[in-house]
Amino acid sequence: MATASSSASTDPKLDLIKQIRTHEVAIAELSNLSPSRTVYQRNGHLFFRTTIQKAKSSEEKQFDLAKAKLEKLNSQ
C-alpha cells in the first residue's frame, strides 16, 4: 500500500488538481475578507504585508497557470 500512496503523490495531474483546489479556496477566502483586514502573502519563505486585491490577483494568476498546465497535460 505504501507504493500506491507514493505513486499518487508523484502524479502531476493529481498535484495540479490539488493546487487548483488550494487556489480556489484562497480566492474564496480573500473575497470574503473585510477591506480593513491585514493580509500577508508568502514569497519564498517570507511573508509580506499586502492588500487584499493584490493577494487575490496573485492567487488568480497562479490558479490560471495551474489550470493551463492541467489542460495541457489532459490534451497530451
ROGUTI-397700 format. One record per residue: residue number from 0; residue in three letters; x, y negated, z negated of N, C-alpha, C, O, CB in turn. Coordinates in Angstrom, 2 decimals, always signed. Atoms other than C-alpha are relative to their C-alpha. Glycine has a CB too. Layout:
N
<site NUM,ALA,<X,Y,Z>,<X,Y,Z>,<X,Y,Z>,<X,Y,Z>,<X,Y,Z>>
...
This chain:
76
<site 0,MET,<+0.81,+1.20,+0.00>,<+0.00,+0.00,+0.00>,<+0.84,-1.26,+0.00>,<+0.39,-2.30,+0.46>,<-0.91,+0.00,-1.18>>
<site 1,ALA,<-0.87,+1.17,+0.03>,<+2.91,-2.34,-0.53>,<+0.36,-0.45,+1.41>,<+0.52,-1.64,+1.67>,<+1.27,+0.29,-0.80>>
<site 2,THR,<-0.33,+0.37,-1.37>,<+3.72,-2.20,+3.18>,<-1.15,-0.72,+0.67>,<-0.93,-1.60,+1.50>,<+0.38,+1.24,+0.80>>
<site 3,ALA,<+1.16,+0.66,-0.61>,<+0.18,-3.22,+4.13>,<-0.08,-1.45,-0.44>,<-0.37,-2.33,+0.37>,<-1.30,+0.74,-0.37>>
<site 4,SER,<+0.07,+1.38,+0.47>,<+0.29,-6.32,+1.95>,<+1.17,-0.83,+0.52>,<+1.00,-2.01,+0.80>,<-0.01,-0.03,-1.52>>
<site 5,SER,<-1.14,+0.76,-0.51>,<+3.77,-7.30,+3.13>,<-0.15,-0.28,+1.48>,<+0.27,-1.34,+1.95>,<+1.31,+0.75,-0.26>>
<site 6,SER,<+0.19,+0.25,-1.42>,<+2.83,-6.91,+6.79>,<-1.09,-1.05,+0.23>,<-1.03,-1.80,+1.20>,<-0.35,+1.29,+0.73>>
<site 7,ALA,<+1.05,+0.99,-0.14>,<-0.31,-9.00,+6.26>,<+0.54,-1.40,-0.27>,<+0.09,-2.37,+0.34>,<-1.16,+0.32,-0.95>>
<site 8,SER,<-0.54,+1.32,+0.32>,<+1.72,-11.84,+4.76>,<+0.94,-0.51,+1.10>,<+1.19,-1.71,+1.18>,<+0.74,+0.04,-1.32>>
<site 9,THR,<-0.88,+0.43,-1.08>,<+4.05,-11.90,+7.78>,<-0.76,-0.21,+1.31>,<-0.17,-0.61,+2.31>,<+1.10,+1.01,+0.21>>
<site 10,ASP,<+0.81,+0.20,-1.19>,<+1.18,-12.05,+10.29>,<-0.15,-1.50,+0.24>,<-0.73,-2.19,-0.59>,<-1.39,+0.68,-0.15>>
<site 11,PRO,<+0.07,+1.45,-0.24>,<+1.46,-15.51,+11.90>,<-1.43,-0.52,+0.12>,<-1.71,-1.64,-0.29>,<+0.76,-0.33,+1.26>>
<site 12,LYS,<+1.39,+0.45,-0.12>,<-2.26,-15.67,+12.70>,<-0.63,-0.17,-1.37>,<-1.33,-1.15,-1.62>,<-0.81,+0.99,+0.84>>
<site 13,LEU,<+0.55,+0.08,+1.34>,<-3.20,-14.97,+9.10>,<+0.56,-1.19,-0.75>,<-0.16,-1.89,-1.46>,<+0.27,+1.29,-0.77>>
<site 14,ASP,<-0.62,+1.15,+0.65>,<-0.72,-17.55,+7.85>,<-0.60,-1.31,+0.52>,<-0.84,-2.23,-0.26>,<+1.52,+0.01,+0.23>>
<site 15,LEU,<+0.59,+1.21,-0.56>,<-2.14,-20.16,+10.24>,<-1.43,-0.20,-0.47>,<-1.85,-1.33,-0.73>,<+0.03,+0.05,+1.52>>
<site 16,ILE,<+1.38,+0.10,+0.49>,<-5.71,-19.37,+9.18>,<+0.00,-0.52,-1.45>,<-0.85,-1.34,-1.81>,<-0.71,+1.37,+0.09>>
<site 17,LYS,<-0.10,+0.48,+1.39>,<-4.68,-19.88,+5.53>,<+0.37,-1.47,-0.04>,<-0.17,-2.23,-0.84>,<+1.05,+0.83,-0.78>>
<site 18,GLN,<-0.38,+1.41,-0.06>,<-3.00,-23.18,+6.42>,<-1.18,-0.86,+0.41>,<-1.40,-1.93,-0.16>,<+1.16,-0.19,+0.98>>
<site 19,ILE,<+1.15,+0.75,-0.47>,<-6.10,-24.33,+8.28>,<-1.02,-0.17,-1.12>,<-1.55,-1.26,-1.32>,<-0.65,+0.69,+1.21>>
<site 20,ARG,<+0.94,+0.07,+1.12>,<-8.34,-23.49,+5.30>,<+0.49,-0.95,-1.07>,<-0.29,-1.71,-1.64>,<-0.22,+1.40,-0.60>>
<site 21,THR,<-0.58,+0.89,+1.01>,<-5.97,-25.30,+2.95>,<-0.17,-1.46,+0.41>,<-0.51,-2.31,-0.41>,<+1.50,+0.33,-0.22>>
<site 22,HIS,<+0.15,+1.36,-0.49>,<-6.04,-28.42,+5.13>,<-1.47,-0.43,-0.02>,<-1.77,-1.58,-0.32>,<+0.57,-0.12,+1.43>>
<site 23,GLU,<+1.42,+0.33,+0.05>,<-9.85,-28.26,+5.39>,<-0.42,-0.38,-1.41>,<-1.16,-1.35,-1.60>,<-0.85,+1.18,+0.51>>
<site 24,VAL,<+0.34,+0.28,+1.40>,<-10.15,-28.17,+1.60>,<+0.59,-1.34,-0.42>,<-0.08,-2.14,-1.07>,<+0.51,+1.12,-0.93>>
<site 25,ALA,<-0.65,+1.26,+0.37>,<-7.65,-31.03,+1.18>,<-0.73,-1.19,+0.61>,<-0.91,-2.21,-0.05>,<+1.47,+0.00,+0.46>>
<site 26,ILE,<+0.73,+1.08,-0.67>,<-9.53,-33.18,+3.71>,<-1.33,-0.25,-0.70>,<-1.72,-1.40,-0.93>,<-0.24,+0.33,+1.49>>
<site 27,ALA,<+1.28,+0.14,+0.69>,<-12.85,-32.49,+1.97>,<+0.18,-0.65,-1.38>,<-0.61,-1.50,-1.77>,<-0.67,+1.37,-0.15>>
<site 28,GLU,<-0.25,+0.59,+1.32>,<-11.38,-33.33,-1.44>,<+0.36,-1.47,+0.12>,<-0.11,-2.29,-0.68>,<+1.10,+0.76,-0.72>>
<site 29,LEU,<-0.38,+1.40,-0.18>,<-9.81,-36.54,-0.17>,<-1.20,-0.85,+0.41>,<-1.29,-2.02,+0.05>,<+1.11,-0.12,+1.04>>
<site 30,SER,<+1.19,+0.73,-0.44>,<-13.12,-37.54,+1.44>,<-0.93,-0.33,-1.16>,<-1.68,-1.30,-1.10>,<-0.75,+0.82,+1.05>>
<site 31,ASN,<+0.91,+0.19,+1.12>,<-14.90,-37.25,-1.90>,<+0.60,-0.77,-1.17>,<-0.04,-0.89,-2.22>,<-0.47,+1.33,-0.48>>
<site 32,LEU,<-0.61,+0.78,+1.07>,<-12.48,-39.31,-3.98>,<-0.52,-1.44,+0.01>,<-0.86,-1.98,+1.06>,<+1.53,+0.01,+0.13>>
<site 33,SER,<+0.37,+1.41,+0.07>,<-13.41,-42.75,-5.21>,<+1.16,-0.84,+0.51>,<+2.32,-0.46,+0.37>,<-0.39,-0.42,-1.47>>
<site 34,PRO,<-1.06,+0.82,-0.60>,<-11.49,-45.56,-3.49>,<+1.05,-0.49,-1.01>,<+2.17,-0.81,-0.61>,<-0.62,-1.19,+0.68>>
<site 35,SER,<-0.95,+0.49,+1.00>,<-9.82,-46.60,-6.76>,<+0.93,+1.09,-0.52>,<+1.81,+0.83,-1.34>,<-0.75,-0.62,-1.16>>
<site 36,ARG,<-0.80,-1.14,+0.48>,<-8.28,-43.16,-7.29>,<+1.42,-0.04,+0.56>,<+1.62,-0.35,+1.73>,<-0.69,+1.33,+0.38>>
<site 37,THR,<-1.39,-0.07,-0.43>,<-4.50,-42.81,-7.13>,<+0.25,+1.35,+0.66>,<-0.18,+2.39,+0.16>,<+0.97,-0.21,-1.21>>
<site 38,VAL,<-0.27,-1.22,-0.76>,<-3.27,-40.27,-4.58>,<+1.51,+0.13,+0.19>,<+2.20,-0.85,+0.47>,<-0.73,-0.01,+1.37>>
<site 39,TYR,<-1.40,-0.30,-0.24>,<+0.13,-38.62,-4.30>,<+0.10,+1.02,+1.11>,<-0.64,+2.00,+1.13>,<+0.70,+0.51,-1.28>>
<site 40,GLN,<-0.18,-0.89,-1.14>,<+1.34,-36.94,-1.14>,<+1.38,+0.63,-0.08>,<+2.37,-0.05,-0.34>,<-0.18,-0.75,+1.34>>
<site 41,ARG,<-1.26,-0.72,+0.08>,<+4.02,-34.29,-1.06>,<+0.79,-0.20,+1.29>,<+0.27,-0.07,+2.39>,<-0.25,+1.49,-0.25>>
<site 42,ASN,<-0.92,+0.14,-1.12>,<+7.01,-34.93,+1.17>,<+1.26,+0.76,-0.39>,<+2.10,+0.23,-1.12>,<+0.30,-1.52,+0.35>>
<site 43,GLY,<-1.11,-0.86,+0.44>,<+9.51,-32.09,+0.82>,<-0.27,+0.49,-1.40>,<-1.29,+1.13,-1.66>,<+1.35,-0.75,+0.07>>
<site 44,HIS,<+0.17,-0.40,+1.39>,<+9.99,-31.51,-2.89>,<-0.44,-1.17,-0.88>,<-0.57,-1.02,-2.09>,<+1.29,+0.58,-0.53>>
<site 45,LEU,<+0.37,+1.19,+0.74>,<+8.94,-35.02,-3.90>,<-1.42,-0.42,+0.31>,<-1.95,-0.12,+1.38>,<+0.96,-1.14,+0.30>>
<site 46,PHE,<+1.34,+0.54,-0.19>,<+5.56,-36.67,-4.35>,<+0.08,-1.52,+0.04>,<+0.76,-2.14,-0.78>,<-0.97,+0.47,-1.12>>
<site 47,PHE,<+0.00,+1.44,-0.15>,<+4.95,-40.24,-3.19>,<-1.43,-0.52,-0.10>,<-2.36,+0.10,+0.41>,<+0.64,-0.41,+1.35>>
<site 48,ARG,<+1.31,+0.63,+0.13>,<+2.06,-42.52,-4.07>,<-0.40,-0.59,+1.34>,<+0.41,-1.22,+2.02>,<+0.01,-1.09,-1.11>>
<site 49,THR,<+0.48,+0.49,-1.29>,<-0.08,-43.39,-1.06>,<-1.49,-0.30,-0.11>,<-2.10,-0.10,-1.17>,<+0.27,+1.03,+1.12>>
<site 50,THR,<+1.44,+0.27,-0.02>,<-3.59,-44.44,-0.07>,<-0.75,+1.26,+0.41>,<-0.18,+2.18,+1.00>,<-0.33,-1.17,+0.95>>
<site 51,ILE,<+0.84,-1.14,-0.37>,<-6.45,-42.00,+0.40>,<-0.05,+0.13,+1.51>,<-0.01,+1.24,+2.04>,<-1.42,-0.15,-0.59>>
<site 52,GLN,<+0.10,-0.04,-1.46>,<-6.70,-42.95,+4.09>,<+1.26,+0.58,+0.63>,<+1.17,+1.38,+1.56>,<-0.26,-1.41,+0.54>>
<site 53,LYS,<-1.25,-0.53,-0.56>,<-3.02,-42.24,+4.78>,<+0.15,+1.49,-0.28>,<+0.57,+2.25,+0.59>,<+1.21,-0.77,-0.58>>
<site 54,ALA,<-0.09,-1.42,+0.35>,<-3.14,-38.92,+2.93>,<-0.97,+0.82,+0.84>,<-0.64,+1.92,+1.30>,<-0.29,+0.20,-1.49>>
<site 55,LYS,<+1.01,-0.70,-0.80>,<-6.32,-37.94,+4.76>,<+0.42,+0.11,+1.46>,<+0.25,+1.17,+2.07>,<-1.36,-0.71,-0.11>>
<site 56,SER,<-0.42,-0.05,-1.40>,<-4.94,-38.84,+8.18>,<+1.18,+0.97,+0.17>,<+1.27,+1.65,+1.19>,<+0.40,-1.41,+0.49>>
<site 57,SER,<-1.11,-0.95,-0.06>,<-1.77,-36.86,+7.43>,<-0.51,+1.44,-0.05>,<-0.03,+2.29,+0.70>,<+0.98,-0.26,-1.16>>
<site 58,GLU,<+0.59,-1.35,+0.08>,<-3.82,-33.81,+6.43>,<-0.72,+0.36,+1.29>,<-0.63,+1.50,+1.76>,<-0.97,+0.09,-1.19>>
<site 59,GLU,<+0.70,-0.25,-1.26>,<-5.95,-34.17,+9.57>,<+0.99,+0.31,+1.13>,<+0.72,+1.15,+1.98>,<-0.88,-1.21,+0.38>>
<site 60,LYS,<-1.03,-0.24,-1.01>,<-2.79,-34.31,+11.70>,<+0.55,+1.42,-0.13>,<+0.70,+2.15,+0.85>,<+1.14,-1.03,-0.14>>
<site 61,GLN,<-0.52,-1.34,+0.25>,<-1.41,-31.17,+10.07>,<-1.05,+1.06,+0.32>,<-0.71,+2.13,+0.83>,<+0.44,+0.14,-1.46>>
<site 62,PHE,<+1.10,-0.91,-0.33>,<-4.83,-29.49,+10.44>,<-0.07,+0.20,+1.51>,<-0.20,+1.34,+1.98>,<-1.34,-0.55,-0.54>>
<site 63,ASP,<+0.07,-0.09,-1.46>,<-4.90,-30.29,+14.17>,<+1.18,+0.79,+0.57>,<+1.00,+1.58,+1.50>,<-0.03,-1.40,+0.61>>
<site 64,LEU,<-1.18,-0.75,-0.47>,<-1.35,-28.96,+14.65>,<-0.15,+1.50,-0.28>,<+0.16,+2.32,+0.59>,<+1.27,-0.53,-0.68>>
<site 65,ALA,<+0.17,-1.41,+0.35>,<-2.13,-25.70,+12.83>,<-1.07,+0.64,+0.87>,<-0.94,+1.79,+1.28>,<-0.35,+0.15,-1.48>>
<site 66,LYS,<+1.08,-0.52,-0.84>,<-5.35,-25.29,+14.81>,<+0.49,+0.22,+1.43>,<+0.13,+1.22,+2.06>,<-1.20,-0.97,-0.01>>
<site 67,ALA,<-0.55,-0.15,-1.35>,<-3.49,-25.83,+18.10>,<+0.93,+1.20,+0.07>,<+0.91,+1.93,+1.07>,<+0.75,-1.28,+0.42>>
<site 68,LYS,<-0.88,-1.17,+0.02>,<-0.87,-23.24,+17.11>,<-0.81,+1.29,+0.00>,<-0.45,+2.25,+0.68>,<+0.93,-0.05,-1.23>>
<site 69,LEU,<+0.84,-1.19,+0.05>,<-3.61,-20.73,+16.29>,<-0.65,+0.27,+1.35>,<-0.72,+1.41,+1.80>,<-1.09,-0.15,-1.08>>
<site 70,GLU,<+0.60,-0.16,-1.33>,<-5.34,-21.35,+19.63>,<+1.02,+0.51,+1.00>,<+0.70,+1.32,+1.87>,<-0.59,-1.32,+0.49>>
<site 71,LYS,<-1.07,-0.45,-0.89>,<-2.00,-20.86,+21.39>,<+0.28,+1.49,-0.22>,<+0.48,+2.24,+0.73>,<+1.28,-0.84,-0.22>>
<site 72,LEU,<-0.21,-1.41,+0.30>,<-1.48,-17.54,+19.59>,<-1.15,+0.87,+0.50>,<-0.93,+1.98,+1.00>,<+0.17,+0.19,-1.50>>
<site 73,ASN,<+1.17,-0.75,-0.46>,<-5.02,-16.42,+20.43>,<-0.06,+0.14,+1.51>,<-0.63,+1.10,+2.03>,<-1.26,-0.65,-0.50>>
<site 74,SER,<+0.05,-0.03,-1.45>,<-4.55,-17.22,+24.11>,<+1.06,+0.93,+0.60>,<+1.00,+1.27,+1.78>,<+0.17,-1.39,+0.54>>
<site 75,GLN,<-1.08,-0.86,-0.51>,<-1.45,-15.03,+24.42>,<-0.45,+1.43,+0.09>,<+0.32,+2.30,+0.50>,<+1.23,-0.08,-0.89>>
